[in-house]
Amino acid sequence: MTDRTTRSRADIRGFLAGDGPQLVDVWRRSAPADPVTADRFRSLVLLDANFDPEGLRVAVEGDRVVGAAYAVRRLTPMTGTDLEPEQGWIPFFFVDPTARGRGLGRRLLTDAIDWLHGHGRTQVDFSSYTPNYVLPGLDAETYPEAALLLESLGFRTLYEAEAMDRGLVGYRVPEHVTRRVEELTAQGHRFATPSDDDLVDLFALAGSHFGPDWACTIRACLVAGTPLDRIVVARDPSGRMVGWAMHGAFDAVDERFGPIGVLEEMRGTGLGEVLLHLVLQRMRARRAHSAWFLWTGAQSPAGHMYRKTGFTTTRVFRVMRRTAAR
């Protein structure tokens, strides 16, 4: 029987070889709504260029893992030479259900924050670590105790990200979108799967106009073997690449849509809606039953476009930040 009347006696240390299988098992028990596989844990954590085993704080009782909190800072710049020296992240933490009620979650998070502070990181975000985030933020409806704990440690909500889904069974491209494709094509726009050489413009577009993590995500998935036909790119009549949309970019999950990007000056022309539907059509052709993604703003132009296309909100995540007193 678990004694919940006393403070946790667990030791907290950095990750050691042999912890992985137990961490995956405890993660599954602790967060059954968001389980992880060994493969995904390896790709998101152990293979991350910024992974420092000391940053993965592991709670153990004897030889049994009972919880963890992952702290990470950039050792490799996302772009250029910027290591974001004040910024750290906590992408996840969890405590085995049998070890709760004794303050272990607070000890783990405090230990992770202290570790980041020890490396000069005064600003800590939960859990929007790109490109290797598990979830964009905290789903407070699913994890209310975690929300209270983070708030008690000084984390405040920066903004909310919405995850959306839509069914694809019976999906077809709406007639008004088909007409818009024909109109844009008649004007000289081109929509196509990118060639190898097109990737140069795609990376430049994604990295320069939408953030370096977008270009990193696309590059990483293609290096990992994602086929080019998961991407549709758009060029204007002058030949300039002005947008793209894709699926299968994350963990090779075909039903996960995104990212999508359209140059700001081209917004309002229907180009984004066209790209979205052209990719949904390809997803349905690959027998996908649904399309989903994890991150959009409810009131953003993209959020409105997704709802117009039939997507509905399935989860809401709080992107939270804690800033140390100076």
C-alpha positions, 0 to 999 in steps of 0.5 A: 500500500502506498503511504501518501501521508509522508513526503516522497523519499524518491531520489532524483538524478539524471538519465542513465542507460537502462532507464528508457524502458521504465520511463516509457512504461511509467509515462504510459501509466501516468498519462494514459491519454497521451501514451508514448512508444519506445520509438517515439521516445527515442526520436523525440528525446534521445536522438534530439541534438539538444538532449543532455542526459542530466536534463532528463531528471528521473525519480527513482525509489530503489531501482524503480523509476517513479517519475521524470521531468525533462529540461532542455536548452539549445546546444545546437542553434535552430538557425545561425548561431543563436542558442537562445541563451536565456530560454529553456523548456520543459516538454513533459513531466509525469509521476507514477500514479502509485507515487502521487500525493507526496510532493514528487511532481513539485520536486521534479519540476523544481529540480528541472527548473533549477537545472535550467537556471544553473545553465543560465536559462531564466525563461522556461516554457512548458511545453512548446519546445520546437521542433521536438515537442510532445504536445504544444502545451498543457491540456488543463482539462485532461490534466487539472492537477498538473495545471495547478502545480505549474501555476503554483510554481509561477508558470502563466499562460502565454496563449492557447493552441487548439488541436483540430480534427475532421473526418475524411470518409466521404470527403471530396473537394468542394466545387468552389475550391475546384473552380478556384484552382481552375481560375488560379491555374488559368492566371498562371499559378502552378500547384504540384509535388515539389521536385528535388530542386524545388526544395531549395525554395521551399526551405527558404520560404518556410524558414524566412517567413514562418520560422526556422523550426518549420524549415527544420521540420520539413527537412527532417521528415524528408531526410527520414524518408517522407515521400515528396508527394506528401507536399503540394507547393504553389508558384505564382505566374512569375515562378515564385514559390508562394505557399505549400501544404503537406501531411505526414511531416511528424512521426510519418503519421499520414493522417497528421496534416501540416504544416501549411504556409502562404505568403502574407501578401497572397492571403485572402486570395483563396490560395491557402484553402486550395492548398489545404484541400489539395492535400486533404484530397491526397490524404483521402486517396491514401485511404486516410479516415481523418485529418488532424493537427495539434497547433493553431490559434482559435482566432487566427486566419488559419483557425478560421480557415480550418473551421470553414473546412470542417475541422473542429476543436478537439483539445486546447493547450495552454502554452505556459511560461515561467520567468525567474525574478531578476 
